[in-house]
Amino acid sequence: MIQKIISGAQTGADRAGIDAAIESGVEYGGWIPKGRKAEDGTVPEKYTELTEVPRGGYPKRTEQNVIDFDGTIIFTYGKLTTGSALTKKFAVQHKKPFLHIDLDTALKPSSTIKAWIQENNIQVLNVAGRSASKSPGIYEHVKGIICEIL
């Protein structure tokens, strides 16, 4: 059972994970870039349980979230690109469980995710994926899925 959701707090999939946790009464947290940097300016201050990496930007916080927690789900529409591909690279490099959910083709993502969580004994889940600017609608889609699994 998931005890905590973490993410890098970028717009889109990341924030959907945090907001689903808040809405479901589940703890949240994670590493974010120094200066609370995000594509929409800065990560809103209302997200109080996030920690800035001491140095480095997006790649450093992505790696720390993969390293420090139990497993990562990467949400995309289509193939892994840019930051999502980097997330997978870090998971493989650090031998951490990860699951890529292509929302264009996933038939029952909640069932797939629940089985993966159980199989890998995931208690602290890193939610990652495409930003809102690169994948319009991903926030709502991911938030619904995460709320369902919580």
N, C-alpha and C positions, 0 to 999 in steps of 0.2 A: 504494500500500500504506500502511496506517495505521501511523504511527510512534509516535503518542501519542494517548491518550484523555484528555479533560478534561471536567470538569463542575463544577457548583456544590455538589455533595455533599449535596443534600437526600435524604431517604429516598426509596425508590422507584426511578424510572428513572435518576436521577443517580448514586446509589450503585451501581446495577447496572452502569453503564458503568465505573466505577472498579474494582469487584470483578472484572469480566470482564477488564479490562486486567491487573490483578495476577495473576489466575489464568493468563492467557495469556503472561505475561512481557513485556508491553508497558508502556512508560512511561505514567505518568498524572500529572495535575496539574489546575490550574484555580484560578479565583478563588472564594472563599467569603465569606459575610458576616462582618463584623467581630464578634469574639467567638465565631467558629465556630458561629454560631446555626443551628439546624435544628429541625424540628418535634418531634424526639425529645429535645430538649435542646441538646446540642452535637455537632458533628461529631467522631466519635471520634479521639483522638490517634494511633491507628495509621495514619491517613491522613496521612503526613508530608510529602507532596509538594504540598500545597495552600497557597495564599496568601490571607490575609485582605485584603479591600479596605480601604484606609486609612480610609474613611468610607463610610457608607451600608449598606443592608441588602440584601435579596433583589434589588430592581430593579437596583441598581448592579452586583452581582456577575453578574447575568444579562447585562447589557449588556456588561460587560468580557469575559465568556467568548465572546460573539458577536463582538465587535470583534477580539479578539486572536488568534483561531484561524481555521482554514481554512473550516470549515462546520459546520452544526448539524443534528442529527437530533432531532426532537421526537416522543416517544412518548406516545400517549394511548389510552384506550378512548373512542372517540367524538370529538366536536368539540373544538377548542382552546378552553380557558377559562382565566381568571385568569393565572397565571404562564406557562403554555404559550403563551397568546395574546400575552403580552408578549414572550416569546422571539421569536416570529414577527415581531412589530412591529419589534423591534430589528434582526433580520436584514434585513428589507425596508429599513428606514431607513438601515442601513449598507452596503447592497448586498452582503450576504454570502449565499452559497448556504445553503439550508436545505431539509430534507425532513421533511414531517409523515407519520408512520406511525400510522394508526388501527388499533390491534391488533384491533379488532372486525371490520374488513373487509379488512385486508391479506392477500392470498392467499399470496404468497411474499416476506415482508419481507426476508429475507436477500439474495435475488437482486436485488430492487429497490434495496436499500441498496448492494450491491456495484457495480451499474451506475452509481448516482448518484455514488459515491465516485470511480470511474474517470473519469466524464464531467467532474467538477469538480476533478480532481486533488487530492483531500483527503488530506493527510498527518497533520494534527492535527485530530481530530474531537471536537466538543463534543456530548456526550450529555445531552439534557434531556428533561423530560416531567413527567408527573404524580407527585405524592408518593404514598407508600404509604398514607397515611390516606384519600386521595381516590380511589385506584384500587388496592384490595387485589389482590395477585397480580401487579402490574406489575413488581416487582423481578425475580421469577423469569423472567418472560416476556422482559423486556429483556436480562437477563444471558445467557440462552440464545442470543438473536439476536446480541448483540455477540460472545460467544465464537465463534459460528459464522463471523462475518465476519472475525475476527482469525485 
